[in-house]
């Protein structure tokens, strides 16, 4: 690990920003290696990724998004001490959380996820009730552990990937509309997350990635960027990237599995 911080130190704003920029640069490089250059994304961009792989991925990804949004909401309470010190961030984080649950209408973003799921031939019942592949569950449980056992700084390090997910969504959107016959309405999940993660949207709501950067910088400026031994900012950020790549690989592997054998009919006699 190359990024080091001094616990309890109140970093000047320019130094804090430089640390955040360095971490985001490491995430961008890791994402390129662990996600963009791996078979799932390479085949998707070329239009050769089989549809059943995309269906397997999105069934699990849809379930993942439902849970990750609720975890983000939990961070308001979990990190309330930080927010009491930085009261000017209460409004933006409230808007960020509300954005997930009220746009385009309540109950929020998972409605656009379901529209794209339907375009993949998936039903709402499949997304909500099919157990996630263990790799997707592993990412959720890692993030949950950061919320409840980790520190505010480790959480905002782990969600540095939200910026990359915005760029990744743009790549997915282009591939689906170029190679798989999707239009904007069918690929609305990915279009929505390009907008939500990377730019101001919905009547001035700050881009999610922009808020994450500001929060992490403020933690450094106020001396509240705590790290745990064997965890810490860089570890949480890199693990978050790696687990995204693992989820994509898992979808490919699962889609290649033969269908389960049906039970033999029991004859009378």
Residue pairs with C-beta under 8 A, 6 or more apart in sequence:
1 232
1 234
1 235
2 26
2 234
3 19
3 22
3 23
3 26
3 233
3 234
5 11
5 19
5 220
5 225
5 227
5 233
7 225
7 226
7 227
8 223
9 223
10 221
10 222
10 223
11 19
11 220
11 221
11 223
12 221
13 217
13 221
15 220
16 217
16 218
16 220
16 221
17 217
19 217
19 220
20 213
20 216
20 217
20 220
23 157
23 160
23 216
23 233
23 234
23 237
24 160
24 163
24 213
26 234
26 237
26 238
27 160
27 161
27 163
27 164
27 237
27 238
27 241
28 164
30 237
30 238
30 241
30 242
31 161
31 164
31 168
31 241
31 244
34 241
34 242
34 244
34 245
35 41
35 164
35 168
35 241
35 244
35 245
35 248
36 42
36 168
36 171
38 245
38 248
38 249
39 249
39 252
40 49
40 53
40 57
40 248
40 249
40 251
40 252
41 168
41 171
41 248
43 49
44 54
44 171
44 172
44 175
45 171
45 174
45 175
46 179
47 175
47 178
47 179
47 180
50 255
51 120
51 180
52 255
53 251
53 252
53 255
54 120
54 180
55 120
55 121
55 122
55 255
56 133
56 251
56 254
56 255
57 247
57 248
57 251
58 116
58 117
58 120
58 122
59 117
59 120
59 122
59 126
59 127
59 130
60 130
60 132
60 133
60 136
60 247
60 250
60 251
61 136
61 247
62 110
62 113
62 114
62 117
62 122
62 127
63 127
63 128
63 130
63 132
63 136
64 132
64 136
64 139
64 140
64 247
65 109
65 110
65 113
66 110
66 113
66 127
66 128
67 140
68 140
68 143
69 100
69 101
69 108
69 109
69 110
71 140
71 143
71 144
71 147
72 96
72 97
72 100
72 159
73 97
73 100
73 101
74 147
75 93
75 147
75 152
75 155
76 83
76 93
76 94
76 97
78 147
78 148
78 152
78 155
79 152
79 155
82 152
82 215
82 218
82 219
82 222
82 224
83 89
83 90
83 93
85 222
85 224
86 218
86 222
89 211
89 214
89 215
89 218
92 206
92 211
92 214
93 211
93 215
95 205
95 206
96 205
96 206
96 208
96 211
99 108
99 109
99 196
99 201
99 202
99 205
99 208
100 108
100 109
101 107
101 108
101 109
102 108
103 109
103 202
104 111
104 112
105 111
109 192
109 196
112 188
112 189
112 192
113 127
113 189
114 124
114 127
115 185
115 186
115 188
115 189
116 186
116 187
116 188
116 189
116 190
117 123
117 124
117 126
117 127
117 189
119 182
119 186
119 187
131 137
132 140
133 247
133 250
133 251
133 254
134 250
135 243
135 246
135 247
135 249
135 250
136 247
136 250
138 243
138 246
139 240
139 243
139 244
139 246
139 247
142 158
142 239
142 240
142 243
143 158
143 240
146 154
146 155
146 158
146 236
147 155
150 158
150 228
150 231
150 236
151 225
151 226
151 227
151 228
152 215
152 219
152 224
152 225
152 226
153 216
153 219
153 220
153 224
153 225
153 226
153 227
153 233
154 226
154 227
154 228
154 231
154 232
154 233
154 236
155 236
156 212
156 215
156 216
156 219
157 216
157 232
157 233
157 234
157 236
157 237
157 240
158 236
158 237
158 239
158 240
159 212
159 240
160 212
160 216
160 237
160 240
161 237
161 240
161 241
161 244
162 197
162 208
162 209
162 212
163 197
163 198
163 209
163 212
163 213
164 241
165 193
165 197
165 244
166 193
166 194
166 196
166 197
166 198
166 207
166 208
166 209
167 198
169 189
169 190
169 191
169 193
169 194
169 197
170 190
170 194
172 187
172 190
173 187
173 190
173 191
173 194
176 182
176 186
176 187
176 190
177 183
177 184
177 187
184 191
195 201
196 202
196 205
196 207
196 208
197 207
197 208
197 209
198 207
198 209
199 207
200 206
200 207
200 210
201 207
216 225
216 233
219 225
225 233
227 233
